[in-house]
C-alpha cells in the first residue's frame, strides 16, 4: 500500500496547481481564527464574536468542522484534476503497461483520498484545540474531549466527498466537466427534494426521510449547521416565540448511508476502468 501511495505522491509532487490549491485550503482553515477578532461597535453597544461562545469546548468541534467542510471543494479540485491528468498525460496507460493493475490503480487513488482527508482532519483538530484552549470558558479535560464525534464525522464526510469526486473524474475524464457535473448533481438533489416536498408527497417529513439517502445530502447531514445551537440564538428565538427542536448530534444512520455511498463510488470507479478500453 505504501508503494501505491508513493506513486501518487510522486505525481502530486510535480503538480504545481495541486500544491497551490492545497496550501490555499489549509490557509483558509486557519482563517477561522480571525473570527475571534471580529468586533462590532454601535455606540455603547459592543459585540465581539469570540465572546458568543463559538470557541467554547465542546461546541468548537461542531462549529469548526462545519465551517471547514464548506471549504472541501478546494481539495475536491485537486482530486478531480489528479484523475483527469491521468488521461491527459496518459500516465494511467503507462502505469498499466508498467505492471500496475486497474484494481491497484483505483486503490492508489483511494489511499490518496484517505491521506488528504486524514491530514485535513488532523489539521482542523489542532486548529480547534488551539483556539479552544485560547478562548474557551471551559478547560476541563472531560469537556475538552467531549463531542469528538464531529471530528470523526468530518473525516468520513471528506472521504465520501473526495470518493465522489474521484468517481466523477473517472467517469467524465475532464476536471472542468467533472466539477460541473458535481454542481449539476447538487441542483438535481435540490430539485428532487422540492418536487417531493411540494408536488409528489406535499409533506416535508416524507421528503426529508427520502432525501437523506441522496449522496450529497447524506454527507451534508453528517454535520448539521451549528449556529442555531448558540445560546444567544436560542434566547433570541425564545423571545420571538420560536423553538429549535433539533438534533445536532451525528446520526449513525447518516454515517452508514455515507459509508455505503463511499464504497459504491470506489467500486463504480473500478468497474468503469475495468470495462473501459484505455
LINKA-V109214 format. One record per pair of residues at least 24 apart in sequence whose ideal C-beta (glycine too) atoms are under 8 Angstrom apart, sorted by the first residue. I is the first residue (numbers start at 1). J is the second residue. D is the distance in whole Angstrom. If there is no record, write none. Layout:
i=I j=J d=D
i=I j=J d=D
This chain:
i=1 j=107 d=8
i=1 j=111 d=6
i=4 j=104 d=6
i=4 j=107 d=6
i=4 j=108 d=4
i=4 j=111 d=6
i=5 j=108 d=7
i=5 j=111 d=5
i=5 j=112 d=7
i=5 j=115 d=7
i=7 j=95 d=7
i=7 j=100 d=8
i=7 j=108 d=6
i=8 j=82 d=8
i=8 j=108 d=5
i=8 j=109 d=7
i=8 j=111 d=7
i=8 j=112 d=4
i=9 j=112 d=8
i=11 j=82 d=7
i=11 j=85 d=7
i=11 j=91 d=7
i=12 j=78 d=8
i=12 j=82 d=7
i=12 j=112 d=8
i=15 j=81 d=8
i=15 j=82 d=7
i=15 j=85 d=7
i=17 j=81 d=7
i=18 j=78 d=5
i=18 j=81 d=7
i=18 j=82 d=7
i=21 j=74 d=5
i=21 j=75 d=7
i=21 j=77 d=6
i=21 j=78 d=5
i=22 j=74 d=8
i=22 j=75 d=7
i=22 j=78 d=6
i=24 j=74 d=6
i=25 j=71 d=6
i=25 j=74 d=4
i=25 j=75 d=6
i=25 j=120 d=8
i=26 j=120 d=8
i=26 j=123 d=6
i=28 j=71 d=5
i=28 j=74 d=7
i=29 j=68 d=5
i=29 j=71 d=6
i=29 j=120 d=8
i=29 j=123 d=6
i=29 j=124 d=6
i=29 j=127 d=6
i=30 j=127 d=6
i=32 j=64 d=6
i=32 j=67 d=6
i=32 j=68 d=7
i=32 j=127 d=6
i=32 j=131 d=7
i=33 j=127 d=7
i=33 j=131 d=6
i=36 j=131 d=7
i=36 j=134 d=8
i=36 j=135 d=6
i=50 j=135 d=5
i=52 j=230 d=6
i=52 j=231 d=8
i=52 j=232 d=5
i=53 j=137 d=7
i=53 j=230 d=6
i=53 j=231 d=6
i=53 j=232 d=8
i=54 j=230 d=7
i=55 j=131 d=5
i=55 j=132 d=6
i=55 j=134 d=7
i=55 j=135 d=4
i=55 j=136 d=6
i=56 j=132 d=7
i=56 j=135 d=8
i=56 j=136 d=5
i=56 j=137 d=6
i=56 j=138 d=6
i=57 j=132 d=5
i=57 j=136 d=5
i=57 j=138 d=5
i=57 j=139 d=7
i=57 j=143 d=5
i=57 j=144 d=5
i=57 j=146 d=7
i=58 j=143 d=6
i=58 j=144 d=7
i=58 j=145 d=8
i=58 j=146 d=4
i=58 j=147 d=4
i=58 j=148 d=8
i=59 j=147 d=8
i=59 j=226 d=7
i=59 j=229 d=7
i=59 j=230 d=8
i=60 j=128 d=5
i=60 j=131 d=6
i=60 j=132 d=5
i=60 j=136 d=7
i=61 j=128 d=6
i=61 j=147 d=5
i=61 j=148 d=6
i=61 j=150 d=4
i=61 j=151 d=6
i=62 j=147 d=6
i=62 j=150 d=5
i=62 j=223 d=7
i=62 j=226 d=4
i=62 j=229 d=7
i=62 j=248 d=7
i=63 j=226 d=5
i=64 j=124 d=6
i=64 j=127 d=7
i=64 j=128 d=4
i=64 j=131 d=7
i=65 j=124 d=6
i=65 j=128 d=8
i=65 j=150 d=5
i=65 j=151 d=6
i=65 j=153 d=7
i=65 j=154 d=4
i=65 j=223 d=5
i=66 j=150 d=8
i=66 j=223 d=5
i=66 j=224 d=8
i=66 j=225 d=7
i=66 j=226 d=5
i=68 j=120 d=7
i=68 j=124 d=5
i=68 j=154 d=7
i=69 j=154 d=6
i=69 j=157 d=6
i=69 j=158 d=7
i=69 j=223 d=6
i=72 j=120 d=8
i=72 j=157 d=8
i=72 j=158 d=6
i=72 j=161 d=6
i=72 j=162 d=8
i=75 j=116 d=6
i=75 j=120 d=7
i=75 j=158 d=8
i=75 j=162 d=7
i=76 j=161 d=7
i=76 j=162 d=7
i=76 j=165 d=5
i=76 j=179 d=7
i=76 j=182 d=7
i=77 j=175 d=7
i=77 j=179 d=7
i=78 j=116 d=7
i=79 j=112 d=8
i=79 j=113 d=7
i=79 j=116 d=7
i=79 j=162 d=5
i=79 j=165 d=4
i=79 j=166 d=6
i=79 j=169 d=7
i=80 j=165 d=5
i=80 j=166 d=8
i=80 j=168 d=6
i=80 j=169 d=5
i=80 j=175 d=5
i=80 j=178 d=5
i=80 j=179 d=6
i=81 j=169 d=8
i=81 j=175 d=4
i=82 j=109 d=7
i=82 j=112 d=7
i=82 j=169 d=7
i=83 j=109 d=7
i=83 j=166 d=6
i=83 j=169 d=3
i=83 j=170 d=6
i=83 j=175 d=8
i=83 j=178 d=8
i=84 j=169 d=6
i=84 j=172 d=8
i=84 j=173 d=6
i=84 j=174 d=6
i=84 j=175 d=4
i=84 j=178 d=7
i=87 j=173 d=5
i=87 j=174 d=8
i=92 j=278 d=6
i=93 j=278 d=5
i=96 j=278 d=7
i=102 j=270 d=7
i=102 j=273 d=5
i=102 j=274 d=6
i=103 j=270 d=6
i=105 j=273 d=7
i=106 j=266 d=7
i=106 j=269 d=5
i=106 j=270 d=4
i=106 j=273 d=6
i=109 j=166 d=6
i=109 j=269 d=7
i=110 j=163 d=7
i=110 j=166 d=7
i=110 j=266 d=6
i=113 j=159 d=6
i=113 j=162 d=4
i=113 j=163 d=6
i=113 j=166 d=6
i=114 j=159 d=6
i=116 j=158 d=7
i=116 j=162 d=6
i=117 j=155 d=6
i=117 j=158 d=4
i=117 j=159 d=5
i=117 j=162 d=6
i=118 j=155 d=7
i=120 j=154 d=8
i=120 j=158 d=6
i=121 j=151 d=6
i=121 j=154 d=6
i=121 j=155 d=4
i=121 j=158 d=7
i=124 j=151 d=7
i=124 j=154 d=6
i=125 j=151 d=6
i=149 j=249 d=7
i=149 j=250 d=4
i=150 j=223 d=6
i=150 j=250 d=7
i=152 j=250 d=7
i=153 j=222 d=4
i=153 j=223 d=5
i=153 j=250 d=5
i=153 j=255 d=7
i=154 j=222 d=8
i=154 j=223 d=7
i=156 j=222 d=6
i=156 j=255 d=6
i=156 j=258 d=6
i=156 j=259 d=7
i=156 j=262 d=8
i=157 j=219 d=5
i=157 j=222 d=5
i=157 j=223 d=7
i=157 j=258 d=7
i=159 j=262 d=6
i=160 j=215 d=8
i=160 j=218 d=8
i=160 j=219 d=5
i=160 j=258 d=5
i=160 j=259 d=8
i=160 j=261 d=6
i=160 j=262 d=5
i=160 j=265 d=8
i=161 j=219 d=6
i=163 j=261 d=8
i=163 j=262 d=5
i=163 j=265 d=4
i=163 j=266 d=6
i=163 j=269 d=8
i=164 j=215 d=6
i=164 j=216 d=8
i=164 j=261 d=7
i=164 j=265 d=5
i=166 j=265 d=7
i=166 j=266 d=7
i=166 j=269 d=6
i=167 j=265 d=4
i=167 j=266 d=8
i=167 j=268 d=6
i=167 j=269 d=5
i=170 j=268 d=8
i=170 j=269 d=5
i=170 j=272 d=5
i=170 j=273 d=6
i=171 j=268 d=8
i=171 j=269 d=8
i=171 j=272 d=6
i=185 j=215 d=8
i=185 j=216 d=7
i=186 j=216 d=6
i=189 j=214 d=5
i=189 j=215 d=8
i=189 j=216 d=6
i=189 j=217 d=6
i=193 j=217 d=7
i=212 j=253 d=8
i=212 j=254 d=7
i=212 j=257 d=7
i=213 j=257 d=6
i=215 j=261 d=5
i=218 j=254 d=6
i=218 j=257 d=4
i=218 j=258 d=5
i=218 j=261 d=6
i=219 j=258 d=6
i=219 j=261 d=8
i=221 j=251 d=7
i=221 j=254 d=5
i=222 j=250 d=6
i=222 j=251 d=8
i=222 j=254 d=5
i=222 j=255 d=7
i=222 j=258 d=6
i=223 j=250 d=7
i=224 j=248 d=5
